[in-house]
């Protein structure tokens, strides 16, 4: 009897071990801002983010650069704005 209660308690705490499933599709319309369309962007419109005021370690980029979209890494207050290819 004691092992049955212990087994039931462990099953309750740990779950049954089955795969977790996501209910429904994620709502992509709720994102803060849509990604820009860079296909017709002749010039750069890019923000480069650095780890500190020395601007030596690049930690992320966001924006258009010569027709391509760059979205990676993190952001910080230390950034440079690039307007030319």
PDB file with one MODEL, atoms N, CA, C and O in Angstrom:
MODEL        1
ATOM      1  N   UNK A   1       0.822  -1.189   0.000  1.00  0.00           N
ATOM      2  CA  UNK A   1       0.000   0.000   0.000  1.00  0.00           C
ATOM      3  C   UNK A   1       0.868   1.255   0.000  1.00  0.00           C
ATOM      4  O   UNK A   1       0.594   2.220  -0.713  1.00  0.00           O
ATOM      5  N   UNK A   2       1.925   1.218   0.820  1.00  0.00           N
ATOM      6  CA  UNK A   2       2.815   2.372   0.905  1.00  0.00           C
ATOM      7  C   UNK A   2       3.491   2.641  -0.436  1.00  0.00           C
ATOM      8  O   UNK A   2       3.617   3.801  -0.829  1.00  0.00           O
ATOM      9  N   UNK A   3       3.929   1.603  -1.152  1.00  0.00           N
ATOM     10  CA  UNK A   3       4.587   1.797  -2.450  1.00  0.00           C
ATOM     11  C   UNK A   3       3.598   2.342  -3.490  1.00  0.00           C
ATOM     12  O   UNK A   3       3.990   3.107  -4.370  1.00  0.00           O
ATOM     13  N   UNK A   4       2.326   1.953  -3.393  1.00  0.00           N
ATOM     14  CA  UNK A   4       1.314   2.481  -4.309  1.00  0.00           C
ATOM     15  C   UNK A   4       1.134   3.980  -4.101  1.00  0.00           C
ATOM     16  O   UNK A   4       1.060   4.736  -5.070  1.00  0.00           O
ATOM     17  N   UNK A   5       1.062   4.411  -2.856  1.00  0.00           N
ATOM     18  CA  UNK A   5       0.886   5.833  -2.553  1.00  0.00           C
ATOM     19  C   UNK A   5       2.114   6.616  -3.003  1.00  0.00           C
ATOM     20  O   UNK A   5       1.989   7.699  -3.574  1.00  0.00           O
ATOM     21  N   UNK A   6       3.312   6.062  -2.742  1.00  0.00           N
ATOM     22  CA  UNK A   6       4.545   6.724  -3.163  1.00  0.00           C
ATOM     23  C   UNK A   6       4.609   6.820  -4.685  1.00  0.00           C
ATOM     24  O   UNK A   6       5.008   7.854  -5.220  1.00  0.00           O
ATOM     25  N   UNK A   7       4.225   5.765  -5.382  1.00  0.00           N
ATOM     26  CA  UNK A   7       4.206   5.776  -6.845  1.00  0.00           C
ATOM     27  C   UNK A   7       3.216   6.781  -7.393  1.00  0.00           C
ATOM     28  O   UNK A   7       3.514   7.476  -8.365  1.00  0.00           O
ATOM     29  N   UNK A   8       2.038   6.871  -6.785  1.00  0.00           N
ATOM     30  CA  UNK A   8       1.031   7.836  -7.225  1.00  0.00           C
ATOM     31  C   UNK A   8       1.503   9.265  -6.985  1.00  0.00           C
ATOM     32  O   UNK A   8       1.263  10.153  -7.803  1.00  0.00           O
ATOM     33  N   UNK A   9       2.175   9.477  -5.858  1.00  0.00           N
ATOM     34  CA  UNK A   9       2.703  10.807  -5.550  1.00  0.00           C
ATOM     35  C   UNK A   9       3.788  11.210  -6.543  1.00  0.00           C
ATOM     36  O   UNK A   9       3.786  12.343  -7.023  1.00  0.00           O
ATOM     37  N   UNK A  10       4.711  10.311  -6.859  1.00  0.00           N
ATOM     38  CA  UNK A  10       5.764  10.606  -7.837  1.00  0.00           C
ATOM     39  C   UNK A  10       5.189  10.875  -9.223  1.00  0.00           C
ATOM     40  O   UNK A  10       5.648  11.772  -9.931  1.00  0.00           O
ATOM     41  N   UNK A  11       4.186  10.097  -9.605  1.00  0.00           N
ATOM     42  CA  UNK A  11       3.545  10.312 -10.907  1.00  0.00           C
ATOM     43  C   UNK A  11       2.886  11.683 -10.964  1.00  0.00           C
ATOM     44  O   UNK A  11       2.933  12.357 -11.993  1.00  0.00           O
ATOM     45  N   UNK A  12       2.276  12.092  -9.867  1.00  0.00           N
ATOM     46  CA  UNK A  12       1.632  13.402  -9.808  1.00  0.00           C
ATOM     47  C   UNK A  12       2.663  14.518  -9.887  1.00  0.00           C
ATOM     48  O   UNK A  12       2.455  15.507 -10.590  1.00  0.00           O
ATOM     49  N   UNK A  13       3.782  14.365  -9.163  1.00  0.00           N
ATOM     50  CA  UNK A  13       4.803  15.404  -9.151  1.00  0.00           C
ATOM     51  C   UNK A  13       5.573  15.482 -10.463  1.00  0.00           C
ATOM     52  O   UNK A  13       5.873  16.579 -10.934  1.00  0.00           O
ATOM     53  N   UNK A  14       5.894  14.351 -11.053  1.00  0.00           N
ATOM     54  CA  UNK A  14       6.724  14.313 -12.249  1.00  0.00           C
ATOM     55  C   UNK A  14       5.930  14.280 -13.540  1.00  0.00           C
ATOM     56  O   UNK A  14       6.499  14.499 -14.609  1.00  0.00           O
ATOM     57  N   UNK A  15       4.671  14.021 -13.477  1.00  0.00           N
ATOM     58  CA  UNK A  15       3.866  13.892 -14.686  1.00  0.00           C
ATOM     59  C   UNK A  15       3.993  12.488 -15.232  1.00  0.00           C
ATOM     60  O   UNK A  15       4.729  11.665 -14.688  1.00  0.00           O
ATOM     61  N   UNK A  16       3.292  12.220 -16.284  1.00  0.00           N
ATOM     62  CA  UNK A  16       3.307  10.870 -16.835  1.00  0.00           C
ATOM     63  C   UNK A  16       4.436  10.669 -17.833  1.00  0.00           C
ATOM     64  O   UNK A  16       4.618   9.552 -18.317  1.00  0.00           O
ATOM     65  N   UNK A  17       5.204  11.708 -18.161  1.00  0.00           N
ATOM     66  CA  UNK A  17       6.351  11.550 -19.033  1.00  0.00           C
ATOM     67  C   UNK A  17       6.040  11.587 -20.510  1.00  0.00           C
ATOM     68  O   UNK A  17       6.939  11.372 -21.324  1.00  0.00           O
ATOM     69  N   UNK A  18       4.821  11.846 -20.883  1.00  0.00           N
ATOM     70  CA  UNK A  18       4.462  11.916 -22.292  1.00  0.00           C
ATOM     71  C   UNK A  18       4.981  13.194 -22.925  1.00  0.00           C
ATOM     72  O   UNK A  18       5.357  14.123 -22.210  1.00  0.00           O
ATOM     73  N   UNK A  19       5.011  13.264 -24.247  1.00  0.00           N
ATOM     74  CA  UNK A  19       5.511  14.470 -24.914  1.00  0.00           C
ATOM     75  C   UNK A  19       4.583  15.662 -24.693  1.00  0.00           C
ATOM     76  O   UNK A  19       3.362  15.516 -24.625  1.00  0.00           O
ATOM     77  N   UNK A  20       5.176  16.817 -24.586  1.00  0.00           N
ATOM     78  CA  UNK A  20       4.392  18.030 -24.441  1.00  0.00           C
ATOM     79  C   UNK A  20       4.026  18.532 -25.828  1.00  0.00           C
ATOM     80  O   UNK A  20       4.857  18.532 -26.736  1.00  0.00           O
ATOM     81  N   UNK A  21       2.807  18.949 -25.985  1.00  0.00           N
ATOM     82  CA  UNK A  21       2.368  19.474 -27.275  1.00  0.00           C
ATOM     83  C   UNK A  21       1.894  20.902 -27.096  1.00  0.00           C
ATOM     84  O   UNK A  21       1.351  21.268 -26.053  1.00  0.00           O
ATOM     85  N   UNK A  22       2.104  21.694 -28.118  1.00  0.00           N
ATOM     86  CA  UNK A  22       1.653  23.081 -28.102  1.00  0.00           C
ATOM     87  C   UNK A  22       0.231  23.128 -28.629  1.00  0.00           C
ATOM     88  O   UNK A  22      -0.080  22.554 -29.673  1.00  0.00           O
ATOM     89  N   UNK A  23      -0.619  23.812 -27.900  1.00  0.00           N
ATOM     90  CA  UNK A  23      -2.005  23.915 -28.334  1.00  0.00           C
ATOM     91  C   UNK A  23      -2.147  25.066 -29.303  1.00  0.00           C
ATOM     92  O   UNK A  23      -2.022  26.224 -28.904  1.00  0.00           O
ATOM     93  N   UNK A  24      -2.401  24.782 -30.552  1.00  0.00           N
ATOM     94  CA  UNK A  24      -2.595  25.821 -31.564  1.00  0.00           C
ATOM     95  C   UNK A  24      -1.274  26.384 -32.072  1.00  0.00           C
ATOM     96  O   UNK A  24      -0.202  26.070 -31.556  1.00  0.00           O
ATOM     97  N   UNK A  25      -1.377  27.198 -33.066  1.00  0.00           N
ATOM     98  CA  UNK A  25      -0.222  27.851 -33.666  1.00  0.00           C
ATOM     99  C   UNK A  25       0.096  29.144 -32.916  1.00  0.00           C
ATOM    100  O   UNK A  25      -0.811  29.776 -32.374  1.00  0.00           O
ATOM    101  N   UNK A  26       1.379  29.551 -32.875  1.00  0.00           N
ATOM    102  CA  UNK A  26       1.694  30.824 -32.227  1.00  0.00           C
ATOM    103  C   UNK A  26       1.106  31.991 -33.009  1.00  0.00           C
ATOM    104  O   UNK A  26       1.015  31.945 -34.235  1.00  0.00           O
ATOM    105  N   UNK A  27       0.712  33.024 -32.299  1.00  0.00           N
ATOM    106  CA  UNK A  27       0.116  34.202 -32.917  1.00  0.00           C
ATOM    107  C   UNK A  27       1.222  35.160 -33.345  1.00  0.00           C
ATOM    108  O   UNK A  27       1.659  35.996 -32.554  1.00  0.00           O
ATOM    109  N   UNK A  28       1.672  35.046 -34.581  1.00  0.00           N
ATOM    110  CA  UNK A  28       2.766  35.878 -35.073  1.00  0.00           C
ATOM    111  C   UNK A  28       2.349  37.323 -35.271  1.00  0.00           C
ATOM    112  O   UNK A  28       3.207  38.203 -35.349  1.00  0.00           O
ATOM    113  N   UNK A  29       1.074  37.585 -35.353  1.00  0.00           N
ATOM    114  CA  UNK A  29       0.597  38.950 -35.528  1.00  0.00           C
ATOM    115  C   UNK A  29       0.778  39.783 -34.263  1.00  0.00           C
ATOM    116  O   UNK A  29       0.687  41.010 -34.315  1.00  0.00           O
ATOM    117  N   UNK A  30       1.032  39.136 -33.132  1.00  0.00           N
ATOM    118  CA  UNK A  30       1.184  39.870 -31.880  1.00  0.00           C
ATOM    119  C   UNK A  30       2.623  40.325 -31.637  1.00  0.00           C
ATOM    120  O   UNK A  30       2.909  40.868 -30.570  1.00  0.00           O
ATOM    121  N   UNK A  31       3.523  40.129 -32.573  1.00  0.00           N
ATOM    122  CA  UNK A  31       4.897  40.590 -32.411  1.00  0.00           C
ATOM    123  C   UNK A  31       4.915  42.107 -32.362  1.00  0.00           C
ATOM    124  O   UNK A  31       4.011  42.770 -32.873  1.00  0.00           O
ATOM    125  N   UNK A  32       5.969  42.656 -31.734  1.00  0.00           N
ATOM    126  CA  UNK A  32       6.039  44.106 -31.567  1.00  0.00           C
ATOM    127  C   UNK A  32       6.092  44.852 -32.889  1.00  0.00           C
ATOM    128  O   UNK A  32       5.387  45.847 -33.057  1.00  0.00           O
ATOM    129  N   UNK A  33       6.906  44.401 -33.827  1.00  0.00           N
ATOM    130  CA  UNK A  33       7.033  45.086 -35.106  1.00  0.00           C
ATOM    131  C   UNK A  33       7.336  44.062 -36.192  1.00  0.00           C
ATOM    132  O   UNK A  33       8.074  43.105 -35.953  1.00  0.00           O
ATOM    133  N   UNK A  34       6.777  44.252 -37.379  1.00  0.00           N
ATOM    134  CA  UNK A  34       7.099  43.330 -38.467  1.00  0.00           C
ATOM    135  C   UNK A  34       8.529  43.543 -38.943  1.00  0.00           C
ATOM    136  O   UNK A  34       9.083  44.634 -38.801  1.00  0.00           O
ATOM    137  N   UNK A  35       9.119  42.502 -39.504  1.00  0.00           N
ATOM    138  CA  UNK A  35      10.462  42.621 -40.057  1.00  0.00           C
ATOM    139  C   UNK A  35      10.410  43.481 -41.314  1.00  0.00           C
ATOM    140  O   UNK A  35       9.468  43.371 -42.100  1.00  0.00           O
ATOM    141  N   UNK A  36      11.401  44.328 -41.511  1.00  0.00           N
ATOM    142  CA  UNK A  36      11.382  45.191 -42.694  1.00  0.00           C
ATOM    143  C   UNK A  36      11.636  44.393 -43.972  1.00  0.00           C
ATOM    144  O   UNK A  36      12.306  43.361 -43.952  1.00  0.00           O
ATOM    145  N   UNK A  37      11.090  44.887 -45.079  1.00  0.00           N
ATOM    146  CA  UNK A  37      11.331  44.288 -46.391  1.00  0.00           C
ATOM    147  C   UNK A  37      12.537  44.991 -47.002  1.00  0.00           C
ATOM    148  O   UNK A  37      12.458  46.165 -47.364  1.00  0.00           O
ATOM    149  N   UNK A  38      13.646  44.278 -47.115  1.00  0.00           N
ATOM    150  CA  UNK A  38      14.894  44.879 -47.600  1.00  0.00           C
ATOM    151  C   UNK A  38      15.140  44.628 -49.075  1.00  0.00           C
ATOM    152  O   UNK A  38      16.181  45.027 -49.598  1.00  0.00           O
ATOM    153  N   UNK A  39      14.208  43.974 -49.764  1.00  0.00           N
ATOM    154  CA  UNK A  39      14.446  43.608 -51.155  1.00  0.00           C
ATOM    155  C   UNK A  39      14.590  44.815 -52.076  1.00  0.00           C
ATOM    156  O   UNK A  39      15.295  44.730 -53.081  1.00  0.00           O
ATOM    157  N   UNK A  40      13.949  45.925 -51.766  1.00  0.00           N
ATOM    158  CA  UNK A  40      14.037  47.120 -52.608  1.00  0.00           C
ATOM    159  C   UNK A  40      14.830  48.238 -51.948  1.00  0.00           C
ATOM    160  O   UNK A  40      14.716  49.400 -52.338  1.00  0.00           O
ATOM    161  N   UNK A  41      15.626  47.891 -50.961  1.00  0.00           N
ATOM    162  CA  UNK A  41      16.398  48.880 -50.207  1.00  0.00           C
ATOM    163  C   UNK A  41      17.778  49.031 -50.865  1.00  0.00           C
ATOM    164  O   UNK A  41      18.627  48.159 -50.678  1.00  0.00           O
ATOM    165  N   UNK A  42      18.032  50.099 -51.625  1.00  0.00           N
ATOM    166  CA  UNK A  42      19.309  50.238 -52.317  1.00  0.00           C
ATOM    167  C   UNK A  42      20.464  50.568 -51.376  1.00  0.00           C
ATOM    168  O   UNK A  42      21.610  50.226 -51.669  1.00  0.00           O
ATOM    169  N   UNK A  43      20.187  51.223 -50.257  1.00  0.00           N
ATOM    170  CA  UNK A  43      21.238  51.613 -49.320  1.00  0.00           C
ATOM    171  C   UNK A  43      21.074  50.859 -48.012  1.00  0.00           C
ATOM    172  O   UNK A  43      20.116  50.112 -47.814  1.00  0.00           O
ATOM    173  N   UNK A  44      22.029  51.076 -47.133  1.00  0.00           N
ATOM    174  CA  UNK A  44      21.985  50.434 -45.830  1.00  0.00           C
ATOM    175  C   UNK A  44      21.118  51.236 -44.868  1.00  0.00           C
ATOM    176  O   UNK A  44      21.040  52.461 -44.958  1.00  0.00           O
ATOM    177  N   UNK A  45      20.492  50.556 -43.979  1.00  0.00           N
ATOM    178  CA  UNK A  45      19.708  51.134 -42.905  1.00  0.00           C
ATOM    179  C   UNK A  45      19.885  50.191 -41.720  1.00  0.00           C
ATOM    180  O   UNK A  45      18.938  49.536 -41.285  1.00  0.00           O
ATOM    181  N   UNK A  46      21.117  50.132 -41.201  1.00  0.00           N
ATOM    182  CA  UNK A  46      21.536  49.087 -40.275  1.00  0.00           C
ATOM    183  C   UNK A  46      22.022  49.671 -38.965  1.00  0.00           C
ATOM    184  O   UNK A  46      22.737  50.673 -38.948  1.00  0.00           O
ATOM    185  N   UNK A  47      21.629  49.041 -37.865  1.00  0.00           N
ATOM    186  CA  UNK A  47      22.144  49.386 -36.541  1.00  0.00           C
ATOM    187  C   UNK A  47      23.071  48.262 -36.096  1.00  0.00           C
ATOM    188  O   UNK A  47      22.676  47.096 -36.096  1.00  0.00           O
ATOM    189  N   UNK A  48      24.288  48.600 -35.722  1.00  0.00           N
ATOM    190  CA  UNK A  48      25.235  47.639 -35.158  1.00  0.00           C
ATOM    191  C   UNK A  48      25.384  47.942 -33.680  1.00  0.00           C
ATOM    192  O   UNK A  48      25.617  49.085 -33.289  1.00  0.00           O
ATOM    193  N   UNK A  49      25.246  46.892 -32.849  1.00  0.00           N
ATOM    194  CA  UNK A  49      25.274  47.059 -31.400  1.00  0.00           C
ATOM    195  C   UNK A  49      26.558  46.460 -30.830  1.00  0.00           C
ATOM    196  O   UNK A  49      26.977  45.368 -31.216  1.00  0.00           O
ATOM    197  N   UNK A  50      27.173  47.199 -29.903  1.00  0.00           N
ATOM    198  CA  UNK A  50      28.440  46.801 -29.299  1.00  0.00           C
ATOM    199  C   UNK A  50      28.286  46.614 -27.798  1.00  0.00           C
ATOM    200  O   UNK A  50      27.345  47.122 -27.188  1.00  0.00           O
ATOM    201  N   UNK A  51      29.227  45.872 -27.207  1.00  0.00           N
ATOM    202  CA  UNK A  51      29.129  45.525 -25.795  1.00  0.00           C
ATOM    203  C   UNK A  51      29.421  46.690 -24.861  1.00  0.00           C
ATOM    204  O   UNK A  51      28.883  46.743 -23.755  1.00  0.00           O
ATOM    205  N   UNK A  52      30.274  47.635 -25.293  1.00  0.00           N
ATOM    206  CA  UNK A  52      30.606  48.766 -24.418  1.00  0.00           C
ATOM    207  C   UNK A  52      31.022  49.972 -25.251  1.00  0.00           C
ATOM    208  O   UNK A  52      30.953  49.944 -26.479  1.00  0.00           O
ATOM    209  N   UNK A  53      31.454  51.030 -24.572  1.00  0.00           N
ATOM    210  CA  UNK A  53      31.765  52.302 -25.239  1.00  0.00           C
ATOM    211  C   UNK A  53      33.023  52.256 -26.093  1.00  0.00           C
ATOM    212  O   UNK A  53      33.299  53.220 -26.807  1.00  0.00           O
ATOM    213  N   UNK A  54      33.790  51.185 -26.050  1.00  0.00           N
ATOM    214  CA  UNK A  54      34.977  51.086 -26.908  1.00  0.00           C
ATOM    215  C   UNK A  54      34.615  50.682 -28.337  1.00  0.00           C
ATOM    216  O   UNK A  54      35.430  50.816 -29.249  1.00  0.00           O
ATOM    217  N   UNK A  55      33.392  50.189 -28.529  1.00  0.00           N
ATOM    218  CA  UNK A  55      32.897  49.763 -29.858  1.00  0.00           C
ATOM    219  C   UNK A  55      33.830  48.740 -30.520  1.00  0.00           C
ATOM    220  O   UNK A  55      34.071  48.801 -31.726  1.00  0.00           O
ATOM    221  N   UNK A  56      34.347  47.806 -29.725  1.00  0.00           N
ATOM    222  CA  UNK A  56      35.251  46.802 -30.276  1.00  0.00           C
ATOM    223  C   UNK A  56      34.605  45.420 -30.406  1.00  0.00           C
ATOM    224  O   UNK A  56      34.997  44.644 -31.278  1.00  0.00           O
ATOM    225  N   UNK A  57      33.628  45.099 -29.562  1.00  0.00           N
ATOM    226  CA  UNK A  57      33.000  43.788 -29.623  1.00  0.00           C
ATOM    227  C   UNK A  57      31.555  43.917 -30.088  1.00  0.00           C
ATOM    228  O   UNK A  57      30.685  44.390 -29.357  1.00  0.00           O
ATOM    229  N   UNK A  58      31.323  43.482 -31.328  1.00  0.00           N
ATOM    230  CA  UNK A  58      29.986  43.518 -31.935  1.00  0.00           C
ATOM    231  C   UNK A  58      29.129  42.433 -31.290  1.00  0.00           C
ATOM    232  O   UNK A  58      29.527  41.269 -31.241  1.00  0.00           O
ATOM    233  N   UNK A  59      27.936  42.819 -30.788  1.00  0.00           N
ATOM    234  CA  UNK A  59      27.065  41.839 -30.140  1.00  0.00           C
ATOM    235  C   UNK A  59      25.756  41.622 -30.900  1.00  0.00           C
ATOM    236  O   UNK A  59      24.992  40.722 -30.553  1.00  0.00           O
ATOM    237  N   UNK A  60      25.482  42.425 -31.925  1.00  0.00           N
ATOM    238  CA  UNK A  60      24.258  42.221 -32.679  1.00  0.00           C
ATOM    239  C   UNK A  60      24.068  43.259 -33.773  1.00  0.00           C
ATOM    240  O   UNK A  60      24.702  44.314 -33.772  1.00  0.00           O
ATOM    241  N   UNK A  61      23.180  42.935 -34.709  1.00  0.00           N
ATOM    242  CA  UNK A  61      22.835  43.851 -35.803  1.00  0.00           C
ATOM    243  C   UNK A  61      21.346  43.749 -36.069  1.00  0.00           C
ATOM    244  O   UNK A  61      20.733  42.699 -35.873  1.00  0.00           O
ATOM    245  N   UNK A  62      20.771  44.860 -36.520  1.00  0.00           N
ATOM    246  CA  UNK A  62      19.355  44.867 -36.894  1.00  0.00           C
ATOM    247  C   UNK A  62      19.146  45.866 -38.018  1.00  0.00           C
ATOM    248  O   UNK A  62      19.516  47.034 -37.893  1.00  0.00           O
ATOM    249  N   UNK A  63      18.561  45.416 -39.106  1.00  0.00           N
ATOM    250  CA  UNK A  63      18.197  46.312 -40.190  1.00  0.00           C
ATOM    251  C   UNK A  63      18.584  45.779 -41.551  1.00  0.00           C
ATOM    252  O   UNK A  63      18.992  44.627 -41.701  1.00  0.00           O
ATOM    253  N   UNK A  64      18.445  46.654 -42.548  1.00  0.00           N
ATOM    254  CA  UNK A  64      18.755  46.309 -43.931  1.00  0.00           C
ATOM    255  C   UNK A  64      20.183  46.712 -44.257  1.00  0.00           C
ATOM    256  O   UNK A  64      20.657  47.766 -43.833  1.00  0.00           O
ATOM    257  N   UNK A  65      20.859  45.865 -45.010  1.00  0.00           N
ATOM    258  CA  UNK A  65      22.212  46.181 -45.445  1.00  0.00           C
ATOM    259  C   UNK A  65      22.370  45.705 -46.876  1.00  0.00           C
ATOM    260  O   UNK A  65      22.535  44.511 -47.125  1.00  0.00           O
ATOM    261  N   UNK A  66      22.319  46.633 -47.809  1.00  0.00           N
ATOM    262  CA  UNK A  66      22.522  46.353 -49.238  1.00  0.00           C
ATOM    263  C   UNK A  66      21.584  45.265 -49.757  1.00  0.00           C
ATOM    264  O   UNK A  66      22.025  44.352 -50.455  1.00  0.00           O
ATOM    265  N   UNK A  67      20.302  45.353 -49.424  1.00  0.00           N
ATOM    266  CA  UNK A  67      19.309  44.412 -49.918  1.00  0.00           C
ATOM    267  C   UNK A  67      19.071  43.206 -49.042  1.00  0.00           C
ATOM    268  O   UNK A  67      18.151  42.435 -49.314  1.00  0.00           O
ATOM    269  N   UNK A  68      19.864  43.007 -47.993  1.00  0.00           N
ATOM    270  CA  UNK A  68      19.684  41.857 -47.107  1.00  0.00           C
ATOM    271  C   UNK A  68      19.252  42.289 -45.717  1.00  0.00           C
ATOM    272  O   UNK A  68      19.577  43.388 -45.267  1.00  0.00           O
ATOM    273  N   UNK A  69      18.517  41.416 -45.042  1.00  0.00           N
ATOM    274  CA  UNK A  69      18.045  41.690 -43.691  1.00  0.00           C
ATOM    275  C   UNK A  69      19.000  41.061 -42.689  1.00  0.00           C
ATOM    276  O   UNK A  69      19.330  39.881 -42.800  1.00  0.00           O
ATOM    277  N   UNK A  70      19.439  41.836 -41.721  1.00  0.00           N
ATOM    278  CA  UNK A  70      20.337  41.352 -40.671  1.00  0.00           C
ATOM    279  C   UNK A  70      19.625  41.512 -39.337  1.00  0.00           C
ATOM    280  O   UNK A  70      19.356  42.630 -38.898  1.00  0.00           O
ATOM    281  N   UNK A  71      19.325  40.400 -38.699  1.00  0.00           N
ATOM    282  CA  UNK A  71      18.692  40.397 -37.384  1.00  0.00           C
ATOM    283  C   UNK A  71      19.349  39.284 -36.586  1.00  0.00           C
ATOM    284  O   UNK A  71      19.036  38.109 -36.781  1.00  0.00           O
ATOM    285  N   UNK A  72      20.255  39.645 -35.690  1.00  0.00           N
ATOM    286  CA  UNK A  72      20.910  38.637 -34.864  1.00  0.00           C
ATOM    287  C   UNK A  72      21.481  39.301 -33.614  1.00  0.00           C
ATOM    288  O   UNK A  72      21.702  40.512 -33.586  1.00  0.00           O
ATOM    289  N   UNK A  73      21.713  38.508 -32.601  1.00  0.00           N
ATOM    290  CA  UNK A  73      22.381  38.962 -31.394  1.00  0.00           C
ATOM    291  C   UNK A  73      21.529  39.843 -30.507  1.00  0.00           C
ATOM    292  O   UNK A  73      20.301  39.859 -30.597  1.00  0.00           O
ATOM    293  N   UNK A  74      22.219  40.579 -29.644  1.00  0.00           N
ATOM    294  CA  UNK A  74      21.551  41.438 -28.681  1.00  0.00           C
ATOM    295  C   UNK A  74      21.650  42.899 -29.060  1.00  0.00           C
ATOM    296  O   UNK A  74      22.226  43.265 -30.084  1.00  0.00           O
ATOM    297  N   UNK A  75      21.075  43.719 -28.208  1.00  0.00           N
ATOM    298  CA  UNK A  75      21.107  45.165 -28.417  1.00  0.00           C
ATOM    299  C   UNK A  75      21.661  45.832 -27.170  1.00  0.00           C
ATOM    300  O   UNK A  75      21.584  45.281 -26.072  1.00  0.00           O
ATOM    301  N   UNK A  76      22.214  47.007 -27.345  1.00  0.00           N
ATOM    302  CA  UNK A  76      22.724  47.787 -26.228  1.00  0.00           C
ATOM    303  C   UNK A  76      22.610  49.271 -26.572  1.00  0.00           C
ATOM    304  O   UNK A  76      22.196  49.631 -27.674  1.00  0.00           O
ATOM    305  N   UNK A  77      22.976  50.112 -25.632  1.00  0.00           N
ATOM    306  CA  UNK A  77      22.939  51.560 -25.879  1.00  0.00           C
ATOM    307  C   UNK A  77      24.104  51.993 -26.751  1.00  0.00           C
ATOM    308  O   UNK A  77      24.094  53.105 -27.278  1.00  0.00           O
ATOM    309  N   UNK A  78      25.108  51.141 -26.915  1.00  0.00           N
ATOM    310  CA  UNK A  78      26.274  51.464 -27.742  1.00  0.00           C
ATOM    311  C   UNK A  78      26.032  50.947 -29.150  1.00  0.00           C
ATOM    312  O   UNK A  78      26.227  49.764 -29.430  1.00  0.00           O
ATOM    313  N   UNK A  79      25.607  51.841 -30.034  1.00  0.00           N
ATOM    314  CA  UNK A  79      25.275  51.421 -31.388  1.00  0.00           C
ATOM    315  C   UNK A  79      25.816  52.389 -32.414  1.00  0.00           C
ATOM    316  O   UNK A  79      26.075  53.557 -32.122  1.00  0.00           O
ATOM    317  N   UNK A  80      25.983  51.880 -33.628  1.00  0.00           N
ATOM    318  CA  UNK A  80      26.362  52.709 -34.769  1.00  0.00           C
ATOM    319  C   UNK A  80      25.304  52.503 -35.837  1.00  0.00           C
ATOM    320  O   UNK A  80      24.807  51.395 -36.038  1.00  0.00           O
ATOM    321  N   UNK A  81      24.971  53.587 -36.513  1.00  0.00           N
ATOM    322  CA  UNK A  81      23.971  53.550 -37.577  1.00  0.00           C
ATOM    323  C   UNK A  81      24.706  53.612 -38.911  1.00  0.00           C
ATOM    324  O   UNK A  81      25.446  54.562 -39.165  1.00  0.00           O
ATOM    325  N   UNK A  82      24.510  52.621 -39.754  1.00  0.00           N
ATOM    326  CA  UNK A  82      25.166  52.520 -41.055  1.00  0.00           C
ATOM    327  C   UNK A  82      24.148  52.892 -42.131  1.00  0.00           C
ATOM    328  O   UNK A  82      23.053  52.332 -42.173  1.00  0.00           O
ATOM    329  N   UNK A  83      24.516  53.851 -43.014  1.00  0.00           N
ATOM    330  CA  UNK A  83      23.595  54.269 -44.065  1.00  0.00           C
ATOM    331  C   UNK A  83      24.103  53.979 -45.464  1.00  0.00           C
ATOM    332  O   UNK A  83      23.370  54.212 -46.426  1.00  0.00           O
ATOM    333  N   UNK A  84      25.301  53.491 -45.624  1.00  0.00           N
ATOM    334  CA  UNK A  84      25.854  53.222 -46.952  1.00  0.00           C
ATOM    335  C   UNK A  84      26.285  51.785 -47.079  1.00  0.00           C
ATOM    336  O   UNK A  84      26.657  51.147 -46.094  1.00  0.00           O
ATOM    337  N   UNK A  85      26.234  51.270 -48.301  1.00  0.00           N
ATOM    338  CA  UNK A  85      26.726  49.920 -48.578  1.00  0.00           C
ATOM    339  C   UNK A  85      28.239  49.940 -48.707  1.00  0.00           C
ATOM    340  O   UNK A  85      28.852  48.899 -48.941  1.00  0.00           O
TER     341      UNK A  85
ENDMDL
END
